[in-house]
Amino acid sequence: QKFILGGRLIFGPDARSVSVTVLLIILPVVLFCVFVARHLRHEFSSYNAGYAILVVAILFTFYVLILLSFTSARDPGIVPRNLHPPEEDLRYETTLSADGRQTPSVQIPRTKEVIVNGVSVRVKYCDTCMLYRPPRCSHCSICNNCVERFDHHCPWVGQCIGLRNYRYFFMFVSSATLLCIYVFSISALYIKILMEHHRGTVWMAMRESPWSVALMIYCFIAFWFVGGLTGFHLYLIGTNQTTYENFRYRANSRTVAYNRGCANNFLEVFCTQVKPSRNNFRAFVEEEPPRVVTTTTRESEDEAGTRRQKVEDDLDIGDDLMNISQRCNPAEQPHHSLDIDQSMLGVAERAATIRTETRHGSWGSRRSGSWDIEADVSSSNVRESRS
């Protein structure tokens, strides 16, 4: 999105196309005022009646441009994104990996059912916005936003057409159609007046005013475009559909759920109050610290069990060493044996302490650990015997 005037005007990412649309509206009207309407100021019985043609063309053009700005420069109904997935919809499942280990995972259902006017409608989860889209909402790939009552993305206005600007979009298209009809009709009238003044054929009149012919051709081509859109959207409004729903879903429960009759459908589009925006684009953005989710998984339980097993193995090693030393030194005096036994217990306690406090330390294999400790015990025995 592109913001102007501190967030008062919100345009789509392709806002430059709006300037092309404005040029396609203003340029033909300027040519019409200069080469057609200006010559019709005194062609009617009332001296100043011809000025009405010029004034109507100018006012009508400003009206169309205002509708264009309401369509392209406002929030179409963007749904605010979530910083985190919805916790109430999280599902904890266990998947089986290739090596046969069970790995816990957190998953979010891709769809869920909601009731709209007594009809069950399926809504989808948006991975980008991390939310379940409201009914009739879709994610625009160009604007990269979820838009309520998404109709389509119009490149001519550089904005998505949704809940908050669909009314103005239809009024803009229909008004542009009427403007084309107006310019075409007055240009044809000017050709007829030239034929009457010069008492000539239509070809002579067209040669007299080639700009009138060019405007008629331009308006005829534009009429098929904007007029076709007007007729198509009249049908969509009468059946309470969007362009996206009409092309993707056709007639199914998703479109039937919103149809309340032709008259009520028109009242819903043109006579209801436009909902306020869900976003405050002029507010300061406050960054939230990342949330740390601590979940107990099977891997952590296995790791804790492994550490407990290692401590128990170390204690078993200390007991074995005590038995071995007693068998190897049967002639030792009782007080010496007591000292040795106490030293053995100290070794065992130190082994358990090292295993518990030092997370990444390792005695190696059980056999190698026993060999190192036994060597230290033997040297201790030798020193005591010498003493």
Long-range contacts (C-beta under 8 A, 24 or more apart in sequence): 1-78, 1-143, 1-145, 3-281, 4-73, 6-282, 7-281, 7-282, 8-282, 9-73, 9-74, 10-73, 10-74, 10-75, 10-281, 11-72, 11-73, 11-158, 11-159, 12-72, 12-142, 12-143, 12-153, 12-158, 12-159, 12-160, 13-142, 13-143, 13-158, 14-142, 14-155, 14-158, 15-72, 15-158, 15-159, 16-158, 17-155, 17-156, 17-157, 17-158, 18-68, 18-72, 18-157, 18-158, 20-156, 21-68, 21-156, 21-157, 22-65, 22-68, 24-222, 25-61, 25-64, 25-65, 25-68, 25-176, 25-179, 26-61, 26-65, 28-183, 28-215, 28-218, 28-219, 29-57, 29-58, 29-61, 29-179, 29-183, 31-211, 31-214, 31-215, 32-57, 32-183, 32-186, 32-187, 32-215, 33-57, 33-58, 35-209, 35-211, 35-212, 35-215, 36-186, 36-187, 36-190, 36-209, 36-211, 36-212, 36-215, 37-186, 39-190, 39-209, 40-186, 40-189, 40-190, 40-193, 43-193, 53-186, 56-182, 57-182, 57-183, 57-186, 60-175, 60-178, 60-179, 60-182, 61-179, 63-175, 64-172, 64-175, 64-176, 64-179, 67-168, 67-171, 67-172, 67-175, 68-157, 68-172, 70-165, 70-168, 70-172, 71-154, 71-157, 71-159, 71-161, 71-165, 71-168, 71-169, 71-172, 72-157, 72-158, 72-159, 72-165, 73-159, 74-164, 74-165, 74-168, 75-164, 75-165, 75-277, 75-279, 75-281, 76-147, 76-159, 76-160, 76-161, 76-162, 76-163, 76-164, 76-165, 77-147, 77-148, 77-149, 77-150, 77-160, 77-162, 77-163, 77-164, 77-165, 77-275, 77-277, 77-278, 78-143, 78-145, 78-146, 78-147, 78-148, 78-162, 78-277, 78-278, 78-279, 79-129, 79-131, 79-133, 79-134, 79-137, 79-145, 79-146, 79-147, 79-148, 79-278, 80-278, 80-279, 81-128, 81-129, 81-130, 81-131, 81-146, 82-129, 82-130, 82-131, 83-130, 83-288, 83-291, 84-130, 84-291, 85-130, 86-130, 86-131, 86-132, 89-125, 89-132, 92-295, 94-298, 102-298, 103-297, 103-298, 103-299, 104-295, 104-297, 104-298, 104-299, 106-295, 116-257, 116-258, 117-257, 117-258, 117-260, 118-257, 119-253, 119-256, 119-257, 120-253, 121-253, 121-254, 121-257, 122-254, 135-257, 136-242, 136-245, 136-258, 138-244, 149-242, 150-242, 150-244, 151-242, 151-243, 151-244, 152-242, 152-243, 152-244, 161-243, 163-275, 164-274, 164-275, 164-277, 166-269, 167-269, 167-270, 167-274, 170-230, 170-233, 170-237, 170-269, 173-226, 173-229, 173-230, 173-233, 174-226, 174-230, 176-222, 176-226, 177-223, 177-226, 177-227, 177-230, 180-219, 180-222, 180-223, 180-226, 180-227, 181-219, 181-223, 183-215, 183-219, 184-215, 184-216, 184-219, 184-220, 184-223, 187-212, 187-213, 187-215, 187-216, 187-219, 188-212, 188-216, 191-216, 237-265, 237-266, 237-269, 238-262, 238-265, 238-266, 239-265, 240-265, 240-268, 307-355, 307-356, 310-355, 311-352, 311-355, 311-356, 313-366, 314-348, 314-351, 314-352, 314-354, 314-355, 314-363, 314-369, 315-348, 315-351, 315-352, 317-348, 317-351, 317-366, 317-369, 317-370, 317-373, 318-344, 318-345, 318-347, 318-348, 318-349, 318-351, 318-352, 318-373, 319-348, 320-370, 321-347, 321-348, 321-370, 321-373, 321-374, 321-377, 322-348, 324-374, 324-377, 325-377, 325-381, 328-378, 328-381, 329-381, 332-381, 332-384, 332-385, 336-384, 339-384, 340-377, 340-380, 340-381, 340-384, 343-377, 343-380, 344-377, 347-373, 347-376, 347-377
